[in-house]
Amino acid sequence: MKAHIPLTLSSDLPIGALDPFQTISAAVNRTDLEGNPDGGWMTQEKLTIDDAYFCLTKTPAELEYRNEVKGIIESGYQADFLILDKHPKEVDSKDLTDINVLETWHRGKCVYRK
């Protein structure tokens, strides 16, 4: 991030989890799901919530050269977004994996509702 090199986060399935909140938690806390190691591993590589969010949304669209149609929530852009039960910036970083998706919207249509 400091060198302004675009970073992306992904599931990296089958190695990583499909749950993006596990990915965000790992990037922000630099721990496994049990909170190990205490304080995080290679803490100089911790990302902020905002940085992790952009690594999953805006940056991939830019690297795909599709940032004119997706990657942000704005009029005229592909409307892909989630409605969550908690705001990621309003929970303790250790609780990021406890966030639940209430709705999923893809191209402006609700495709999942809890």
Helices and strands as residue ranges (DSSP letters): H 20-29, G 43-45, H 49-56, H 58-63, E 81-84, G 88-90, G 93-98, E 101-106, E 109-113
